[in-house]
Amino acid sequence: MSAVSAVFRRELSIALRRPAEWVQPLVFYGIVALLFPLGIAPDDPALKTFAPAIVWVGALLSALLGVERLFRSDLDDGTLEQMLIVDTPLAMLLAAKLAAQWLLTAAPLVVASPLIGYGLGMDSAAVGVLGLSLLLGTPTLVFTGGFAAALTVGAPRAGLLLPILVLPLMTPAVIFGGGAVRAAAAGLSPEAPLYFLGALLALSLTLLPVAAAGAVRNALG
């Protein structure tokens, strides 16, 4: 566990030296969400209808911003090779790295979601479900992006392949996340889509680090 915590602390310390890399997703998320009201008429009821999709698509696009850089610098400076030779399983080290990535880039989106929700005209019930759905769904987005980045870590043009690989894998989280918020806004129970988000989260946390570790070993082998 000392190696896992060391990887986690390393990611946080690197982020503190590069604040633009973790501030950028939050700024981009706010811009995407707040530009939509400027493109329609004031007090248009359609804005409230499309608000869940706007917020979740913004979260998906924000999650894509740093995917290509997740393992690129670690590959260049030899950190991935060091992770391979330590006694700690590589999957646990990659899970710690992705957890730090979520804390830096996605957790601020969850915190900012009430402001975005109220800005898009959501009521209190929908805003609460929005925050919960993002809390459950954004780790799935981050870990899915990490798996795709591991698959393409050795590819010369990974930036072209990543969107093709990662967008279909992220789509279920967006569907269930937006569905939960729409159900709450309509006065219905959001439990079913939230349960699906929880199931996706459990699968992502348990399976994707193992799959990412296999992809990294294949790329370095």
C-alpha positions in Angstrom: 0.0 0.0 0.0 3.0 2.3 0.5 3.6 2.2 -3.3 0.0 2.9 -4.0 -0.1 5.9 -1.8 3.3 7.1 -3.2 1.8 7.0 -6.7 -1.3 8.9 -5.5 0.8 11.6 -3.8 3.1 11.9 -6.8 0.2 12.6 -9.1 -1.1 15.3 -6.7 2.3 16.9 -6.3 2.8 17.0 -10.1 -0.7 18.6 -10.5 0.2 21.3 -8.0 3.1 22.3 -10.2 0.9 22.3 -13.3 -2.3 23.9 -12.2 -3.5 24.6 -15.8 -3.9 20.9 -16.5 -6.5 20.3 -13.8 -8.1 23.8 -13.9 -8.7 23.5 -17.7 -11.4 20.7 -17.5 -13.4 22.8 -14.9 -13.2 25.9 -17.0 -14.1 24.0 -20.2 -17.1 22.4 -18.4 -18.4 25.8 -17.2 -18.0 27.3 -20.7 -19.8 24.4 -22.4 -22.7 24.4 -19.9 -23.2 28.1 -19.9 -22.9 28.8 -23.6 -26.1 26.9 -24.3 -28.4 29.4 -22.6 -26.8 32.2 -24.8 -27.9 30.4 -27.9 -31.6 30.3 -27.2 -34.3 32.7 -26.2 -34.5 33.8 -22.5 -36.7 31.7 -20.3 -37.1 29.1 -23.1 -38.6 25.9 -21.4 -36.6 23.8 -23.8 -33.5 24.7 -21.8 -34.7 22.9 -18.7 -35.6 19.9 -20.8 -32.1 19.7 -22.4 -30.2 20.7 -19.2 -29.3 17.1 -18.1 -27.9 16.3 -21.6 -26.0 19.6 -21.6 -24.4 18.9 -18.2 -23.5 15.3 -18.9 -22.1 15.9 -22.4 -20.0 18.7 -20.9 -18.7 16.3 -18.3 -17.9 13.7 -21.0 -16.0 16.3 -23.1 -14.1 17.5 -20.0 -13.1 14.0 -19.2 -11.6 13.7 -22.7 -9.3 16.7 -22.4 -6.5 15.1 -20.4 -6.9 11.5 -21.6 -4.1 11.5 -24.1 -1.6 12.9 -21.5 -2.5 10.3 -18.8 0.4 7.9 -19.5 2.4 9.8 -22.1 4.8 11.6 -19.7 5.1 8.4 -17.6 6.2 6.5 -20.7 8.7 9.2 -21.7 10.4 9.4 -18.3 10.5 5.7 -17.5 7.9 5.8 -14.7 5.8 3.0 -16.4 8.8 0.7 -16.5 9.4 1.3 -12.8 5.8 0.4 -12.1 6.3 -2.8 -13.9 9.2 -4.0 -11.8 7.9 -3.2 -8.3 6.3 -5.9 -6.1 2.9 -4.0 -6.0 0.5 -5.2 -8.7 0.5 -2.8 -11.7 -3.3 -2.6 -11.6 -3.3 -1.1 -8.1 -0.7 1.5 -9.1 -2.8 2.5 -12.2 -5.9 2.6 -10.1 -4.2 5.0 -7.7 -3.1 7.2 -10.6 -6.6 7.3 -12.1 -8.1 8.0 -8.6 -5.8 11.0 -8.4 -6.9 12.0 -11.9 -10.5 11.9 -10.8 -9.9 13.9 -7.7 -8.1 16.6 -9.7 -10.3 16.9 -12.8 -13.7 15.4 -12.1 -14.4 16.0 -8.4 -14.5 19.8 -9.0 -17.2 19.2 -11.7 -19.3 17.4 -9.1 -18.8 20.3 -6.6 -19.7 22.8 -9.3 -22.7 20.9 -10.6 -25.3 22.6 -8.3 -24.3 26.0 -9.7 -24.5 24.8 -13.3 -27.8 23.1 -12.6 -29.5 26.1 -11.1 -28.0 28.2 -13.9 -29.8 26.0 -16.4 -33.1 26.3 -14.6 -33.3 22.9 -12.8 -35.3 22.6 -9.6 -33.8 21.4 -6.3 -34.7 17.8 -6.7 -33.1 17.5 -10.2 -30.0 19.4 -9.0 -29.5 16.9 -6.1 -29.8 13.9 -8.4 -27.5 15.7 -10.9 -24.7 15.9 -8.2 -25.3 12.3 -7.2 -25.2 11.0 -10.8 -22.0 12.9 -11.5 -20.5 11.5 -8.3 -21.3 8.0 -9.4 -20.6 8.5 -13.1 -17.5 10.6 -13.4 -15.2 7.9 -12.0 -16.5 5.6 -14.7 -15.6 8.3 -17.3 -12.1 8.7 -15.9 -11.3 5.0 -15.6 -12.7 4.3 -19.0 -10.5 7.1 -20.4 -7.5 5.6 -18.5 -8.1 2.2 -20.1 -8.3 3.7 -23.6 -5.1 5.8 -22.9 -3.3 2.6 -21.8 -4.4 0.9 -25.0 -2.9 3.6 -27.1 0.1 4.6 -24.9 2.6 3.3 -27.5 0.7 4.5 -30.6 2.4 7.3 -32.5 -1.0 9.1 -33.2 -3.0 8.3 -30.1 -4.9 11.5 -30.3 -6.7 10.3 -33.4 -7.6 6.9 -32.0 -8.7 7.9 -28.5 -12.0 9.5 -29.3 -13.0 6.6 -31.5 -12.2 4.1 -28.7 -13.4 6.0 -25.7 -16.7 7.6 -26.8 -18.7 4.3 -27.2 -17.4 3.1 -23.9 -18.4 6.3 -22.1 -21.9 6.5 -23.7 -23.7 4.2 -21.1 -22.7 6.5 -18.2 -24.0 9.5 -20.1 -27.3 7.8 -20.9 -28.0 6.7 -17.4 -26.7 9.9 -15.8 -28.9 12.1 -18.0 -31.8 9.7 -17.5 -31.6 9.9 -13.8 -31.7 13.7 -13.9 -34.6 13.7 -16.4 -36.6 11.3 -14.2 -36.1 13.6 -11.2 -37.1 16.7 -13.1 -40.3 14.9 -14.3 -41.2 13.9 -10.7 -40.3 10.2 -11.3 -38.0 8.0 -9.3 -34.3 8.2 -10.5 -33.3 5.0 -8.6 -33.1 2.7 -11.6 -30.6 4.7 -13.6 -28.7 5.5 -10.5 -28.4 1.8 -9.7 -27.1 1.3 -13.3 -24.5 4.0 -12.7 -23.5 2.3 -9.5 -23.1 -1.0 -11.3 -21.0 0.7 -14.0 -18.9 2.3 -11.3 -18.3 -1.1 -9.6 -17.3 -2.7 -12.9 -15.0 0.2 -13.7 -13.2 0.2 -10.4 -12.6 -3.6 -10.4 -12.1 -4.5 -14.1 -10.6 -1.5 -15.9 -7.4 -1.1 -13.8 -6.7 -4.8 -14.5 -7.4 -4.3 -18.3 -5.3 -1.1 -18.3 -2.4 -2.9 -16.7 -2.5 -5.6 -19.3 -2.6 -3.0 -22.1 0.5 -1.2 -20.5 2.4 -4.5 -20.3 1.6 -5.2 -23.9 2.7 -1.8 -25.0 6.0 -2.1 -23.1 6.6 -5.7 -23.9 
